Amino acid sequence: MQASSVFFAAKPFATPIHIKSQYKPTTLNDQLKVAEKTMASPKWAQKTVILPAQRRGCHLVTPKIVKEIEQDLSGFKCGLAHFFLQHTSASLTINENYDSDVRDDTETFLNKIVPEGRSAPWKHTLEGPDDMPAHIKSSMFGCTLTVPITDGRLNMGTWQGIWLCEHRDHATPRKVVVTLNGV
C-alpha cells in the first residue's frame, strides 16, 4: 500500500519557539476524564403514540403527540425527533396549524388529483374503492417526519403543526413511533 500525498510540509525551525502557557500537561487518561465530564452523553428515547381513529381528512395532531412525549422530550437540550407512521393508507406532514381551511383544502386537492370509485383505473381494491387511492396519497406525503429539538421542545415554526392525513373512509387507530435522539 502506498502512502497518500502530503498536503502540508513544514521545515524545522532554526531556533526553538517558546510558548508560555497556564496549561499543565496531563496524561491522555486524565484528558479523557475531563472530556467526559464536559461533554453531554448522547441519549435516546422511543415511544409509540396511538392516535384515535379519525374521519377522512387532515387532522392537526401536534398537541396529542407532544402530550404523549413531553416527559421524555423535556430531557433533551438539542436533538432530533423522528416520527414514523406504521401504516400505508395514512400519512404525516407538517403544515398550517391555525386555519382549518388549509386542512380542508388539502383534502380537496388530494381527492381531485387521485381519482376514486368505479371510474378509477386501479386494480388493487381488496379493501374497497378507497384502498388504492389511500396508498397513493400516503406515498405522496410519506410516513416519516424529522423535527429539531431545542431546549426540551419541538422546534417548529410559529404556524407549523404535525398533521395526520387519514386517507380511508373507515379508519382505524393509527400508531406513530416517536424516536428522540440528542443531548
Salt bridges, closest charged atoms under 4 A:
GLU68 OE1 - LYS47 NZ 3.73
GLU68 OE2 - LYS64 NZ 3.18
GLU116 OE2 - ARG56 NH2 2.87
GLU127 OE1 - ARG168 NH1 3.34
ASP130 OD1 - ARG168 NH2 2.95
ASP131 OD2 - HIS124 NE2 2.72
ASP131 OD1 - HIS135 NE2 3.03
ASP131 OD1 - ARG168 NH1 3.42
ASP151 OD1 - LYS77 NZ 2.49
GLU166 OE2 - ARG174 NH2 2.74
ASP169 OD1 - ARG56 NE 2.91
